[in-house]
Amino acid sequence: MFPRAGWKPAIPGLLAFLLLAAPAFAGDAVKGKAGFARCAACHRVGEGAKNVVGPQLNGIVGRPAATAPDYAYSQAMKASGKIWDEASLRLFLTRPSAAVPGTKMTFAGVREAATVDDIIAYLATFDADGRVKP
């Protein structure tokens, strides 16, 4: 049925195709910009973003927790050991105090799962310098 080499050599190429064809994040970055409005009371993104009540969030996706320069993080956040990937951001945005007990963030969380996904997709568009990724 299959040639002598079989179908197994095709697996790496197929997996690479599927990974490259899949969207990086489940959400919609355009909708996420609107969803981020509720975060913008305390956080900034983009070129020239500065820490305000909360830290600036440029390059947050993939960044270790408590590493924005010149921001006074809570001991709980410093000790969390988190890397802000899609799953940890989803949990934190949904229930910050449950994700990192003792966090300074007093926001209750975003309850709509689609909005959380959209905000994460929006945040993922910014590199560490606040430039929009190509």
C-alpha positions in Angstrom: 0.0 0.0 0.0 2.8 2.5 0.9 6.2 2.6 -0.7 9.0 0.7 1.1 10.0 3.9 2.9 6.5 4.2 4.2 4.7 7.3 5.2 6.7 8.0 8.3 9.3 10.3 6.6 6.5 12.6 5.7 5.4 13.3 9.3 7.9 16.1 10.1 7.0 18.0 7.0 3.3 17.5 7.7 3.7 18.7 11.3 5.7 21.7 10.1 3.0 22.6 7.6 0.2 22.3 10.2 2.1 24.4 12.7 2.9 27.1 10.2 -0.7 27.1 8.8 -2.3 27.4 12.2 -2.9 30.8 13.6 -0.5 31.8 16.4 -3.2 32.7 18.8 -6.9 31.8 19.0 -8.1 35.4 19.3 -8.5 38.4 16.9 -5.9 41.1 17.5 -8.1 43.8 16.0 -10.9 43.0 18.4 -8.3 42.7 21.1 -7.3 46.3 20.7 -10.9 47.2 21.7 -10.8 44.7 24.6 -7.5 46.1 25.8 -9.3 49.4 26.5 -10.3 48.0 30.0 -6.6 47.2 30.6 -5.4 50.7 29.4 -6.5 52.3 32.6 -3.4 50.8 34.2 -1.2 49.4 31.4 0.4 50.7 28.2 1.7 49.1 25.0 3.3 50.4 21.9 6.4 52.5 21.2 7.2 54.8 24.1 5.0 52.8 26.5 5.8 53.5 30.1 4.8 51.9 33.4 1.8 53.6 35.0 -0.3 52.0 37.7 0.7 48.6 36.2 3.8 47.7 34.1 4.0 48.4 30.4 3.2 45.2 28.5 5.4 45.3 25.4 6.7 41.9 24.5 4.7 40.3 27.4 4.0 37.1 25.5 6.9 34.8 26.2 8.4 37.2 28.8 9.1 36.0 32.4 6.8 37.6 35.0 8.0 40.6 36.9 10.6 41.7 34.4 9.4 45.1 33.0 12.2 47.5 33.8 11.6 50.0 36.6 8.3 48.6 37.9 7.8 47.7 41.6 6.2 44.3 41.4 4.6 42.5 44.4 6.6 39.8 46.1 4.0 37.4 44.9 4.6 38.3 41.3 8.4 38.2 41.7 8.1 34.7 43.2 5.6 33.3 40.8 8.1 32.0 38.3 5.6 32.4 35.5 6.5 32.8 31.9 3.7 34.7 30.2 2.6 32.3 27.5 -0.9 32.0 26.1 -2.2 29.7 28.9 -0.8 31.7 31.8 -2.0 34.9 30.4 -5.5 33.5 29.9 -5.6 32.4 33.5 -4.2 35.7 34.8 -6.5 37.8 32.7 -9.5 35.8 33.8 -8.8 35.7 37.5 -5.6 37.6 38.5 -5.8 37.0 42.2 -6.3 33.2 41.6 -3.4 33.0 39.1 -1.0 34.9 41.4 -2.3 35.1 45.0 -0.9 38.3 46.5 -0.6 40.2 43.2 -1.0 43.9 43.4 -3.4 43.8 40.5 -6.9 44.5 41.9 -8.8 44.0 38.6 -11.4 41.3 39.0 -10.7 39.8 35.5 -12.2 39.5 32.1 -15.0 37.0 32.1 -15.6 36.6 28.4 -13.2 33.9 27.0 -13.3 35.3 23.5 -12.3 38.7 24.8 -9.4 37.2 26.7 -8.2 35.4 23.6 -8.5 38.7 21.6 -6.6 40.7 24.2 -3.8 38.0 24.2 -3.7 38.1 20.4 -3.4 41.9 20.5 -0.6 41.9 23.1 1.2 39.3 21.0 1.5 41.9 18.2 4.0 44.0 20.2 7.7 43.2 20.5 9.7 44.2 23.5 10.4 47.7 22.1 6.7 48.3 21.4 6.9 47.9 17.7 4.2 46.0 15.9 5.6 42.7 14.7 5.5 42.2 10.9 
